[in-house]
Each structure stands twice: as structure tokens, then as C-alpha cells.
Amino acid sequence: MAHAHAHTVKRYRGLMDWLTTVDHKKIGILYLIAGGLFFLIGGLEAILIRIQLWKPLNDFVSADTYNELLTMHGTTMIFLAAMPMLFALMNAVIPLQIGARDVAFPFLNSLGFWTFFFGGVLLNVSWFTGGAPDAGWTSYVPLASPAFSDDYGVDYYVIGLQIAGIGTLIGGINFLVTIINMRAPGMTFMRMPMFTWAIFVTSALILFAFPALTVGLVALMFDRLFEANFFNVANGGNTVLWEHIFWIFGHPEVYILILPAFGVISEVVSTFSRKRLFGYSSMVFATVLIGFLGFMVWAHHMFTTGLGPVANALFSIATMLIAVPTGIKIFNWLFTMWGGSIKFTSANLFAVGFVPTFVMGGVTGVMLAAAPADFQYHDSYFVVAHFHYVIVGGLILGIFAGLHYWWPKMFGKMLNEGLGKLTFWTFYIGFHMTFFIQHFLGLMGMPRRIYTYLDGLGFNGMNLISTIGSLLMGLGTIFFIINIIVTAISGKKASNDPWEDGRTLEWTIPSPAPEYNFKQTPLVRGYDAYWKEKMDGNKEMMPAEPLGPIHMPSPSILPLFMSIGLFIAGFGFMYHNYAIGGAGLAITFLCMLIRSLKDDHGFHIEPEELEDKGVRA
């Protein structure tokens, strides 16, 4: 039967609805819950690290536990907290911003979430099975080789990240296809909202960067499980090869993380300044240029490995060049605010706070780009301060801005503004207390990745201030969780356009968005499509199609089982139990076979059913 009606499709309720959903909005919420959980775990690891360092010769944790905490904090925050929270915003917002009813491949979208989730769970199971990975979040060889890490910790890292990476890669491909193919009529590329542009470039970066990491992880897995010699120097391998592979992925990854935050800031600053984004086309080209240059700079992480003056000079110049398009963005945000009617909502506080913080991270980045200076800064706390200013001061503030901004659209309720501002000030002050002082610790010579230090080196007071700051950031996060709970219980219901100044298509539909997003696909007549209609005196968007049946994808449990299969296979191969490993792969391939044989035509929602759901004609 090619097209079934809605009532002939098996509708799940409760937990089963969430386990089988292919609706991008629900998958966005799943990403948010899972990413938030890992964010709390990574934050707890960070606080334990700071407690260990708050005084000299502290023995709060052992050296081995400290190395595990350090490795898992970095790995969890980058791969399991920051990425999924960005995917949460991408899923919740992108189809709505481009006037689409869902993403291009809803089934793959669900598979992407579940593989990420089970990869992250596998990585964290290592805490309970005799030791977490302890070779640093970059897992450099030979430290990560069997000779120096002879327990299972690094195996969990290698296999967990491969499974989680599958989810990220198919997510990136999905959003590329969605943005290219599913924009509403009239939405040309130069009419796309800035957040959509940022995600478009980010998805392209994922497509090109993540395969490099996958290749490196597979090679390291072969070294560890099957005694291959990719990185074993004694048998003709090369340890610097791992650094190249890792950073060819690792530097674009920084832009995969920060570009969506740039997109969020563009949307928030523009909305709450009641002004069109200044220099839209230059912002678009700056975003594309940052994405392109992001692949040209990986060896600036490797100045001290001895690549020679020519390589160091080239990578120095390329790194400094990235400051140009980034600077364009900073000035454009400032000019957007200039002369605007600014409202300092919680979302806008995070956005405005982002700008000077990110500039500081950028300035220290230019300092680190000078190879001779980098020889001095390298592996000191100066580097720790730099990348936390970029990732926390940039990305996490951006995510907080995005969550406060789009929360009403995702959940239909307004977050409490008072608690939102409390979150901002405690987190923001705590952040600067923690990391600003680390620049000076680094310049005074404190190396990173050490679990303790001697008294009398001048580090004591600064480390204490840094630790107090980290506890304040933890407090800010707790205020945000309290805000979520308070909002869920007694939050104010959100209208279609709760900020009253919404400029893009997501503010034209109810909050939260109905299952099918748009009853009729909107016709886009300019940049800031909804704002343009408001300025022309129209309360709603013009439809681009007559009212008719809406085609929707069917829910499926297969993505969950495919991911569980990969999870089981990872365990089996890690412990050389090939029967369990084979059984896990068999589950995954069986699900793929079922999916290919069972043609899913989805179902239709008829116009009269739309009326039943209380949507205005």
C-alpha cells in the first residue's frame, strides 16, 4: 500500500514514542537531554580536576585517576556534550528556518542520535570496568599504544568514538542534503538565515573532517587489537603520523563547534536589536572562508614536533589569516547592535557576553600562531586558557544563548528570565575567574596535564582563584537546571512569536511546532522572511501551495537496535570475544536488511485532520 492515512500508522505513546521517533523536533530534544547529561558528567570531571589543583602537593586524587579525569573531561566535553547540544539546536531549528516539514532523511537522523548515544555510553562504561582512557583527549601515540597503555582504557576511547562518530557523520550529511534540497520556494541561498548558513558550512566541514578521525581511530584500533604497526616506530611505523591525522580532523573540529555558535549569535543579536544583521553577505562569505581556512592550519598544533621553518611559517600565516573573516564577524555584530533598540534578555546577555570573550580567545590564538612564541607557550596553561576561551567562552555561551532563545519554540514555554540572568552572571563571572588567570599561570611556567605542583612556585593563589571560579560555573549550570524544572512545572505558555521581534520562519508557527511543522509551505519573499511580511502589514506568511494532505515518515525502532548491535560488537572485539562481536554486527546488519526489504512509504495527514489539531486555516 503506497500511501496509508495517519490513522492506519501505528502510533506509539510514552517511552515507546521517544524510542521510535524520526521527528526532527523530538530527536533534537533527545540530543539535548543526552548532551546535557554528558555536559554534567564532563563538568563534574572538570571540578574534580580543579579540586586536585587548588593547592600544591594535593592528594585528592591519584596521578592515574587524574590522567583519566583529564582525558575523559576533554573527550566528553568535545565529542559527547558540545557536538550533541549543537545537533539539538540544528534539529530543533533548521527545518523550521528553511520552511521544511522534516529533514531529508528522518530515519538516518534517528540512527545518528542513537549511534552517538551508545558510543558515548560505551566510552563512559570504561570507568566501571577497570580504568578509563588516560592518554589525554588527543590520545597521542606512543602513550596510547599497548606498550604504555596496556589496559582497556584506550580501547574504549577508540571504539566508543568510532561509534559516536558515525552518528555525527550521518548527521552532517543529512543536514547538507536538507539545506540544499528542502528550502521553501523563494528561499535562495542568499536569503537563508545566518544560523542556517553556519550549519550548512559546519555540515560540509563534518563531511570532510570526520573521515580523517575515523581513519586514525581504525589504524590505532588495529595497532591495539591486532598488533598492526601503523604507529609502532620499532616496526617501521610513525608516531607523528597520528598527530597529523588527529589534527587534520581536530582543527576543523574547532570550527565545527564554533561556527554554529556564530550563527546563534547572529540570530539573537539581530532579533534583540530590532535590526537586520549588518553586512549579511559579508557574514556569509566570512563563514565560508573560515570553513575553508580551517583545513589549512592543522600543523599549528605541532610547531614543536620539528616540522622545520618552511612548514612552521606557512601554517603560521594561514592561522593568522583566519583572524580576518573572524574579525569581520565581530565588527558586523557590533554594527548590528549600534543604534539598535536593544533588549537585554537572558539570551541576548549570553550573546553580548560572547563577543568580548571570544575576541580574547582569538587574540591569544594569534599569539599562539607565531611559531617562535608557541615554543614558549606550548604545553603550558596559557594554551589551556586559550582554548577554553574559544570553546567555553565561545561555544558554550553560544549554546546557552541559543537555548534561551529557542526554548519556547522547542517546548512551548518561556524560561524564567530572572533565573536566566542569574545563570548568566554566575556562569560568566565564574568562567573568567577560572580561565583568565590561567594565561598568567602559563606565562609563569605551569605546565598543563600535571596532577600536582610544588609549593613556592607562585602558582598557589592563582590556582585557588581558578578552582573557586570553576565552582561558580557549576553553580550557574545548576541555576539553569532549576530554571528548566521551574519552567516545566509553572512556565508561561509561549505564543508563535514570543519575542515579538522574530524575523525568521520558525516564529510563524505555533510553539511548540506541530508534527508537520507547516500546514502549507510558506512562500519566502526576502531575507528575514517573517520580518518582511510584518513590515508589509501581513500577520502571516503567504502559502506557496494549496491546502492538501501532508506526507510524513513512519516511526521506527530499527535505529535503536542497529546502535545496540554496534555497542555489543564494540565490547566483543575489545575483549577479543569474536562470537559476541560477530553477534553484535549481525544484529546491525539484520536491521539494515529489514530496512531495505520493508519499503517505508510513510503516511499522510489529511487537511481535515489538521483542522482537528486546532491549527488555523
N, C-alpha and C positions, 0 to 999 in steps of 0.2 A: 504494500500500500504506500504510494509515493508521499501523500500528504495526509497525516492524521490531524484531527482537530484537537484542541487543547485538552478537552475532557477525556480523550482516549489515551493520553500520555500518562504514565504512572507518575503521580505527584507524591513526593516524599514530604514528610513533616519532621520538625525537630532535628535531632542529630543527623539522621539519615539525609536530610535535605542538604546539610553542610558537607557531608562526606561525598555526595554525588554531584554537587553543583558544578555547572560550567558557566554560570552567570558571572561576568567580569566584576560586577559590584561586590558580590559575595566573596569571590576569590580575593579581591582587594582587601576585604575585612579579614579574611584568613591570613593573608600576608602580614597585615598589621598586627594581629594577635601573636603570630609566631615570631615575627621580627621584634615585637615589643618584649616578648618573653626572653629571647636571646639577648636583647639590649640590657635587660635587667641582670641576666647572668654575666654578661661581659662587664657591666658596670660594677657588679659585686667583686669580680676578679680584679678590676682596677683599684677599688677601695682597699682590698687586701694587699695589693702591691704597695699602695701609698702608706698603709699602716706599718708595713715592714720597713719602709724607708723613713718613717717620721723621726727616728733618732739613730745615731751611729751605733754600730755593733748590736743591732736589734736581733733577737732570735724568735720573733713572732712566727715565722715560717722557716723551714729549712731551705738550703740553697737549691735542692732538687725541686721542691714544691714551688719555689719562687720562679724557676725556669718554666715550669708547667703553667703557672698562673700567667706569666708574661706571654708565652706562646699562645695560650688559649684566649687571653684577652684580645690580642691583636687579631687573631684568626676569626674569633666570634664576632667582634665588632665590625670588621670589614665585610666578611662573607655572609654572616648569618643575622646581622642586625641592620646595618646600613642598607645593603642591597635590597632585602625584602621590604623594608619600610618605604624605599623608593618605588619598588614594584607595587606596593599597596596604593600609593598615590597615582602611579601610572594606570593601574587597573580601574581605580575609582573614577578617574577624571578624563583620561584621553578619549575613550569612545564618546563621552558626553560632549567634550570640547569640539570634536570634529563632526558631530551630528550623526554618529553611527549607532546601530542598535546593539552591537556587541563587538568583540574583537574578531579578527579574520578567522582564527582557529580556536574556538572555545574549548574543544577537547584538549588540545595541546596546552592551552592556558592552565587548565586544571592539572594536567600532568606536570607542568613546570612548577606549580606550587608544591605538589606532593613530593617530587624528587628533591627539591630544595629542602623541604622539611625533614625528610628521612635522612638525607645527607648530614644535616645539622644535628639530628638526634644521634646518628652513628658517631659523629665526631665527639659529642659530649658523653657518650656511653664510656669513653676511654677513662674518665675519672673513676669509674667503678670497677674497672677490670685490670687494675694493677699499674696504672700510670698514664697520664695524658701526654700528648706530644710535648717535647721540651727543647726543640731545636730553633726556637724563635719563629715568629709568624711567617718569615720568609723561608724557613726550613733549609738553610744553606747546607750543601754538602761540603766537606765530608762529615760535618757534625750530624747530618740527618742520615748518614749511611749506616749500614748494620754494624760497622766496626765501632762507632761511637754512640749509636742509639740502638742498643741490642734488644730493647723490649718492644712492645707492640704500639707504643705511643705514636710514632711517626707513621706507622701503617694506617692507623685510624685517620690521621691527617690526610694522607694521600688518597685513601679510598672514599672517606667522607666528603672531601672537597670535589672529587670527580663526580660523585652522585649529585651533590648540590649544584655543581657547575652545569650539569645537563639542564637543570631547571632554568638557570639564568640564560643559557644559550638559546633554548627554545623560546623563552620569554622575549628575548631581544629580536629574534626572527619574526615572532608573532606581531610585535608592535611595529616593526618596519613595514610588514605587509599591510597591517591595519591602516597605518597613516598614509601609505601610498595609494591604497585601493578603496578605502571606505569613507573618504571625506564627503560631506554633504554637497549637493550641487551648488556651485558658486564659490566653494572654499578652495581657492587656488593656494599654491604653496605660500605665496606672499600675503595671504590673508589668515594663515594659521596662527593661533595664539602662540605666544613665546614659549609657554610650557610645552606645547606640542612639538615645537621646533627643537627644544632642548632634548626631549625624549627621542625624537627622530634621530638626531645626531648620536645620542647615547646608545641607541639600539644598534646603529651602524658600528660603533666602537666595540660593543659586546660581540658582534658578529666576527670582527677581525681579531680581537684581543683574546677572547676566552679559548679559542682553539690552541693558542700558544701555551697557555697554562695547562690545558688538557694533555698536550704532548709531553710537557715537562713532568707532570704527575704520573703519566703512564711510564715514562722512562725511569723515574725514581721507584715506582712500584716494581718494575722488572728488576731493578737493582736489588731491591729489598726482599722480594718474594722468590725470585727465580735466579738470583746471583748473576744478573747481567752486569755489564761493565761500562755503562754509559758515563758514570761519574767516578769510576774507580781508577785512579791515576796509575796504580801499580800494574794494572792490566790494559793500559792504553786509553783509559777514559779521561775526561776533562772536567775539573770542578768548576772552572769559570763558565763553562757552557750552561750550567744550571742558573748562574746569575743572569746571563743573557736571556735565557728562556723566561725566567721568572719576571724580569723587569720589562721585557717586551710586552708581557701581559700587564705587569704591575704598574707601569706609569700610565698607560691609557686607563687603567682601573681607577686612578685618582680622578680622571676627568669623567669616567662613567659615573662616579659618585657625585662630583661637584656640579656637572652641567645641569642635571635635573634641579638641584638646589638653585642655580642661577635662574632657571625657568620659573620656579616658585616665586622667587624674589621679584622677578619682572611682573608677574600677575598681581602679587599682593601690593607692591608699591604703587602700581598704576591704579588699582581699584581704590585704595585708601588715600590717593592724592587727587582723585576725581579727574585724572588726566590721561590722555593717550600716552603710551610708552614713548619716551623721547627716542628718536633715531631708530625706529623699528628695523629698517632694512640693514643698518649698520650692526645692529644687535644680532640679526640672523647671520650675517657674514662673519661676524666675530665668533659666533658659536661654531660655525662650520670650520673656521680657521683653527680654533682651539682644538677641535676634534682631530684635524689633520696633523697639526704640530705635535699633538700628544704622542704620536707614534715615532717622533724624530728625536726623542730626548732620553730614552731609557737608560743610557750608559752614564747619565749624571749621578746615578746611584752607585756607580762603580769607578769613580775617579781614582780611588786609592788602590785599585787592583793592578795598576800598571799598564793601562792600555796605550800609553805613550802620548806625547804632546799634541799630535795631529788629531787623534780621536777626542782627547780632552777638550781641545779648542773648538772643534766642530759641535760637540754636544753642549759645551758652554754657551755658544752663540745661539743654538737652537732653543735652549732653555730660556735664555733671556728674551728671545723673540716672543715667547708665549705671553710675556707681560704686556705686549702691545694690545692684542684683542681683549685681554682681561681688563686692561685699563679702560678701553672703550666702554666696556660694560659698566664699570664703576661710575664713570662720568655720566653715562646715559641714565643710570638710576638716580644720581644726584640731580640731573637736569629734569627728570620726571617729577621729582619732589619739589623742585624750585618753583615757587609761585603757585603750587597746588593747594587745594583745600584739604590739608592732611588730617586724618583721624588716627589717633594712636590707640587702635585696638590691640589686643594681645598679639594677633597675627602680624600686625604692622610693627609692633615693638621688636619682635624677633627678626623681621625683615630689615628694619633700620639698624638694629644691633649687629646684624650680619655684615653690613658694609664695612665699617672700620675694622672689625675683627678680621675679615677675610683679607683686607688690604695689608694688615700686619703680617698675616701668613704669607702673602705674596711677596712682601718686601724681604722677609728672611729667605724666601725661595730664591730671589735674585742674588742674595748674598751667597747662598749655597751653590749657585750656578757657576760662580767663579772658582775654577778648579784649584788654584793655589790656596785660596781661603778654605775651600772644602777639606783640604788635607788637615787643617786645624780643627774644623768643626766636626769632622766625620766621627761617627760613633760616640758623640758627646750628647749631653742633654739638650744642647742647642737644637739638634735635629728632632728630638722628641717634641720640643716646644713648637718647632716649625710645623711638623705635620699634624699636630693636634690643633693648631690654629687654623689649618686648612680644613681638616676633616671634621673636627667638633665645632670650631668657630664658624666654619662654612656650612658643611653638610648638615650637621645635627640642628643648628639654628634654622637652617632652611627647611628641614623636615618638620620642626616644631611650628614654624610659620605656616607651612602647608597644611598641617593637621588642624591648627586652629581655624584656618581659612575655609577648608573644605569639609570640616567635621559636620556642619549642618546638612551638607549635600549628601554625605555618606550615611548619616544616622538619623537625620530629620530633627535633631535637637541642637540647641545652641549651647556651646560650652560656657561655663561661668566666667565672665570677664575678670572679676576680682581675683579668682583663683588663677586665671591665666596670667595676669600681671604678676602675681606672687611667684608663679613658676618661672616667668622670665627673669625677674630680678635676682632670685636666689640662684638660678642656674647660671645666669650671665656673670654675676659677681664671683660666684664660685669658680667658674671657668677661668676667668682672668687671674684670680688668685692662684689657681693650680698651675697654669702653664706660662703666664708672663714671666714669673720668677725663674722658670726653668731655663730660659735663654741665658740668664746670668750664671746659673749653676753650670751650664755647658761651657760658657766662656771661661769660667774659673777652673774647668778641667774635670768636672764629674762625668765619668763615662756612663753610657747607657747600658742596660742589661746586666748590672751588677746587683747582687742581692743585699749587700751592706757596704758600709764605708767606715773609715777610721775617724775618730774624734780629732778636732783641732785642724781640720782642713778648710774650715769656713763654710761648710755645707749645712750645718745643723739647723740654723734659723730658717733658711730658705726652704729646706725640705719639710719643716714643720708647717710653714705657711702653705706650702703646696698641698700637704695632706689635709689641712683644715678646709682648703678650697674644694678638694675632691669630695669631702663630706657634704659641703654646701650643694654641690652639683647633684649628689644623691638625694638631698632634701628636695631640691627643685623637681626632680623626677617623681618623688613621692607626691608632691603637690599636684602634679599632672595626673597621676593615677587617682588621687582623691577627686579631682575635677571630673574625670571620666565617670566615677561612681556616682557622684552628686548629680551629674547631668543625666545619667541613665535613670536615676530614681525620680528626679523632680525637675529636669531641664525644660526650658521653654521651647515649645514647638517651633520649628523653623518654617518660614514661608519659602516660596520658589526662589526669591531673591533676597535672602535675609540681610545682606549688607546694603541693599537698596541702590548700590552703585555697580552691580555686576555687569561686566562688559562682554562676557563670552557665553556660548550656547548652554553651558551646564546650568546657568541661572534662569533659563526659560522654562524648566520642567519642575515638577513637584520635588520636595525634599522629604524623605529620600526618593531617588528616582524609581519609577515603576520598572517592572521586569524588562519591558521592551524599550525603555528609555524615552523614545519619541513616538507619539501616536502617529504623527506624519513627519516625514523627513523635512527639516527646515531648509529654506532657500537662503543662502548666505549672499548678502549684497555688499559686503565690505569688511575691512579689518575691524575687530571688536564688534562682531556681527550684531549682538543684542543691543549694545550701546547705540549703534547706528539706527536701529529700529526705534529705540526710545527717543532719540533726537528727532526722528521723523514723525513722532507723535503716535507710534504704534505700541500697544501694550504687549503684543505677542509677535513671534516670528511668523513670516509668511510661509505656508507649507509649499513644498516642491512637488507634492504628489497628492492625489485624491485619497480620501479615507478608504482603507481596504484591509484585507487580512494581513497580519504580521507574522512572518516566518521566524520561528525560534528554535534553537538547538535543544536536543533532549539531554537530561541529566545522565551521568554515567558513573558507575563505581570502578570502572577499569583503571583510570589513572592511579587511584589509591592502591589497587592490587599490584600494578606494574611497579610502583615505587617500593612497596613492601618486598616484592621479589628482588629488586636491586639491593635493598637493605640486607636481606638474608644472604644474597650472593657475596656481598662485601665481607660479611662475617666469615663465610665459608672459606673464601680464598685467603683471607688474612691469616686464619689459623690452619691453613693447608688441609682443610677438610673439603675435598673437592666434591664429595657427594652432596653436602649442604650447599656449596657454591653453585653446583650444577642445578640443584632443585630450585634455588632462587632465580637463576636465569630462566629456567623452564617456566616458572610462574609468569615472568615478564613477557617471554615470547608467546606463551599461550594467550595472554591478554591481547597482545598485538595481533595474533591470528584471529581471535574472536572479533576484534575491532574491524579487521579488514574484511571478514566474511559477513558481518552484520552491518548492512548499509544503513546509516542513521540519517533519515530524511528530516528529522526534527518534527515540529508540529506548527500549526497555525493558531494564532489568536484572532478571532473574528471581530469585526468592528463593534457588534452588539455587546461582546464581552468587555470591550474597552469601556463602553458606557457603564456597564455593571460595576467596573472598578472605580467609578467616580471620577473619571478624567473628563475635563471639559471638551466639548466638541469644538 
